[in-house]
Amino acid sequence: MMAANILRSPKAVQMSIFLVRAFVKMRDTIHANMTILKRLAELDKRFWEHDDMIHVLIAELRNMKNQLPADDAPPAKSKKIGFLADNS
């Protein structure tokens, strides 16, 4: 940019404009990346919270399973479902 101010040639002005546009694009890219990184951090935090909840749920289910009475009796014979073909 300083060269464009000193030289005042068309090429120096073009390079100055190019440089400014490059910095603007770089700023926008950094801002977009920061937004994405912030969102990823939120998702990571939510993942760990859900992971903890799943561990608690599994522990409770195991506890409930261990409290069920032992049923050693054989299962009752179930009635068959369907149509009976008349073989007459």
Distance bins in CASP14 RR format, pairs under 12 A and 6 or more apart:
PFRMAT RR
TARGET T0000
AUTHOR 0000-0000-0000
RMODE 2
METHOD distances of the structure
MODEL  1
1 7 0 0 0 0 0 1 0 0 0 0 0
1 12 0 0 0 0 1 0 0 0 0 0 0
1 13 0 0 0 0 1 0 0 0 0 0 0
1 14 0 0 0 0 0 1 0 0 0 0 0
1 15 0 0 0 0 1 0 0 0 0 0 0
1 16 1 0 1 0 0 0 0 0 0 0 0
1 17 0 0 0 0 1 0 0 0 0 0 0
1 18 0 0 0 0 0 1 0 0 0 0 0
1 19 1 0 0 1 0 0 0 0 0 0 0
1 20 1 0 0 1 0 0 0 0 0 0 0
1 21 0 0 0 0 0 1 0 0 0 0 0
1 22 0 0 0 0 0 1 0 0 0 0 0
1 23 0 0 0 0 1 0 0 0 0 0 0
2 8 0 0 0 0 0 1 0 0 0 0 0
2 12 0 0 0 0 1 0 0 0 0 0 0
2 15 0 0 0 0 0 1 0 0 0 0 0
2 16 0 0 0 0 1 0 0 0 0 0 0
2 19 0 0 0 0 0 1 0 0 0 0 0
3 9 0 0 0 0 1 0 0 0 0 0 0
3 11 0 0 0 0 1 0 0 0 0 0 0
3 12 1 0 1 0 0 0 0 0 0 0 0
3 13 0 0 0 0 1 0 0 0 0 0 0
3 14 0 0 0 0 0 1 0 0 0 0 0
3 15 1 0 0 1 0 0 0 0 0 0 0
3 16 1 0 0 1 0 0 0 0 0 0 0
3 18 0 0 0 0 0 1 0 0 0 0 0
3 19 0 0 0 0 1 0 0 0 0 0 0
4 10 0 0 0 0 1 0 0 0 0 0 0
4 11 0 0 0 0 1 0 0 0 0 0 0
4 12 1 0 1 0 0 0 0 0 0 0 0
4 13 1 0 1 0 0 0 0 0 0 0 0
4 14 0 0 0 0 1 0 0 0 0 0 0
4 15 1 0 0 1 0 0 0 0 0 0 0
4 16 1 1 0 0 0 0 0 0 0 0 0
4 17 0 0 0 0 1 0 0 0 0 0 0
4 18 0 0 0 0 0 1 0 0 0 0 0
4 19 0 0 0 0 1 0 0 0 0 0 0
4 20 0 0 0 0 1 0 0 0 0 0 0
5 12 0 0 0 0 1 0 0 0 0 0 0
5 13 0 0 0 0 1 0 0 0 0 0 0
5 15 0 0 0 0 0 1 0 0 0 0 0
5 16 0 0 0 0 1 0 0 0 0 0 0
6 12 1 0 0 1 0 0 0 0 0 0 0
6 13 0 0 0 0 0 1 0 0 0 0 0
6 16 0 0 0 0 0 1 0 0 0 0 0
7 13 0 0 0 0 1 0 0 0 0 0 0
7 14 0 0 0 0 0 1 0 0 0 0 0
7 15 0 0 0 0 1 0 0 0 0 0 0
7 16 0 0 0 0 1 0 0 0 0 0 0
8 16 0 0 0 0 0 1 0 0 0 0 0
9 15 0 0 0 0 1 0 0 0 0 0 0
9 16 0 0 0 0 0 1 0 0 0 0 0
10 16 0 0 0 0 0 1 0 0 0 0 0
10 17 0 0 0 0 0 1 0 0 0 0 0
11 17 0 0 0 0 0 1 0 0 0 0 0
11 18 0 0 0 0 0 1 0 0 0 0 0
12 18 0 0 0 0 0 1 0 0 0 0 0
12 19 0 0 0 0 0 1 0 0 0 0 0
13 19 0 0 0 0 0 1 0 0 0 0 0
13 20 0 0 0 0 0 1 0 0 0 0 0
14 20 0 0 0 0 0 1 0 0 0 0 0
14 21 0 0 0 0 0 1 0 0 0 0 0
15 21 0 0 0 0 0 1 0 0 0 0 0
15 22 0 0 0 0 0 1 0 0 0 0 0
16 22 0 0 0 0 0 1 0 0 0 0 0
16 23 0 0 0 0 0 1 0 0 0 0 0
17 23 0 0 0 0 0 1 0 0 0 0 0
17 24 0 0 0 0 0 1 0 0 0 0 0
18 24 0 0 0 0 0 1 0 0 0 0 0
18 25 0 0 0 0 0 1 0 0 0 0 0
19 25 0 0 0 0 0 1 0 0 0 0 0
19 26 0 0 0 0 0 1 0 0 0 0 0
20 26 0 0 0 0 0 1 0 0 0 0 0
20 27 0 0 0 0 0 1 0 0 0 0 0
21 27 0 0 0 0 0 1 0 0 0 0 0
21 28 0 0 0 0 0 1 0 0 0 0 0
22 28 0 0 0 0 0 1 0 0 0 0 0
22 29 0 0 0 0 0 1 0 0 0 0 0
23 29 0 0 0 0 0 1 0 0 0 0 0
23 30 0 0 0 0 0 1 0 0 0 0 0
24 30 0 0 0 0 0 1 0 0 0 0 0
24 31 0 0 0 0 0 1 0 0 0 0 0
25 31 0 0 0 0 0 1 0 0 0 0 0
25 32 0 0 0 0 0 1 0 0 0 0 0
26 32 0 0 0 0 0 1 0 0 0 0 0
26 33 0 0 0 0 0 1 0 0 0 0 0
27 33 0 0 0 0 0 1 0 0 0 0 0
27 34 0 0 0 0 0 1 0 0 0 0 0
28 34 0 0 0 0 0 1 0 0 0 0 0
28 35 0 0 0 0 0 1 0 0 0 0 0
29 35 0 0 0 0 0 1 0 0 0 0 0
29 36 0 0 0 0 0 1 0 0 0 0 0
30 36 0 0 0 0 0 1 0 0 0 0 0
30 37 0 0 0 0 0 1 0 0 0 0 0
31 37 0 0 0 0 0 1 0 0 0 0 0
31 38 0 0 0 0 0 1 0 0 0 0 0
32 38 0 0 0 0 0 1 0 0 0 0 0
32 39 0 0 0 0 0 1 0 0 0 0 0
33 39 0 0 0 0 0 1 0 0 0 0 0
33 40 0 0 0 0 0 1 0 0 0 0 0
34 40 0 0 0 0 0 1 0 0 0 0 0
34 41 0 0 0 0 0 1 0 0 0 0 0
35 41 0 0 0 0 0 1 0 0 0 0 0
35 42 0 0 0 0 0 1 0 0 0 0 0
36 42 0 0 0 0 0 1 0 0 0 0 0
36 43 0 0 0 0 0 1 0 0 0 0 0
37 43 0 0 0 0 0 1 0 0 0 0 0
37 44 0 0 0 0 0 1 0 0 0 0 0
38 44 0 0 0 0 0 1 0 0 0 0 0
38 45 0 0 0 0 0 1 0 0 0 0 0
39 45 0 0 0 0 0 1 0 0 0 0 0
39 46 0 0 0 0 0 1 0 0 0 0 0
40 46 0 0 0 0 0 1 0 0 0 0 0
40 47 0 0 0 0 0 1 0 0 0 0 0
41 47 0 0 0 0 0 1 0 0 0 0 0
41 48 0 0 0 0 0 1 0 0 0 0 0
42 48 0 0 0 0 0 1 0 0 0 0 0
42 49 0 0 0 0 0 1 0 0 0 0 0
43 49 0 0 0 0 0 1 0 0 0 0 0
43 50 0 0 0 0 0 1 0 0 0 0 0
44 50 0 0 0 0 0 1 0 0 0 0 0
44 51 0 0 0 0 0 1 0 0 0 0 0
45 51 0 0 0 0 0 1 0 0 0 0 0
45 52 0 0 0 0 0 1 0 0 0 0 0
46 52 0 0 0 0 0 1 0 0 0 0 0
46 53 0 0 0 0 0 1 0 0 0 0 0
47 53 0 0 0 0 0 1 0 0 0 0 0
47 54 0 0 0 0 0 1 0 0 0 0 0
48 54 0 0 0 0 0 1 0 0 0 0 0
48 55 0 0 0 0 0 1 0 0 0 0 0
49 55 0 0 0 0 0 1 0 0 0 0 0
49 56 0 0 0 0 0 1 0 0 0 0 0
50 56 0 0 0 0 0 1 0 0 0 0 0
50 57 0 0 0 0 0 1 0 0 0 0 0
51 57 0 0 0 0 0 1 0 0 0 0 0
51 58 0 0 0 0 0 1 0 0 0 0 0
52 58 0 0 0 0 0 1 0 0 0 0 0
52 59 0 0 0 0 0 1 0 0 0 0 0
53 59 0 0 0 0 0 1 0 0 0 0 0
53 60 0 0 0 0 0 1 0 0 0 0 0
54 60 0 0 0 0 0 1 0 0 0 0 0
54 61 0 0 0 0 0 1 0 0 0 0 0
55 61 0 0 0 0 0 1 0 0 0 0 0
55 62 0 0 0 0 0 1 0 0 0 0 0
56 62 0 0 0 0 0 1 0 0 0 0 0
56 63 0 0 0 0 0 1 0 0 0 0 0
57 63 0 0 0 0 0 1 0 0 0 0 0
57 64 0 0 0 0 0 1 0 0 0 0 0
58 64 0 0 0 0 0 1 0 0 0 0 0
58 65 0 0 0 0 0 1 0 0 0 0 0
59 65 0 0 0 0 0 1 0 0 0 0 0
59 66 0 0 0 0 0 1 0 0 0 0 0
60 66 0 0 0 0 0 1 0 0 0 0 0
60 67 0 0 0 0 0 1 0 0 0 0 0
61 67 0 0 0 0 0 1 0 0 0 0 0
61 68 0 0 0 0 0 1 0 0 0 0 0
62 68 0 0 0 0 0 1 0 0 0 0 0
END
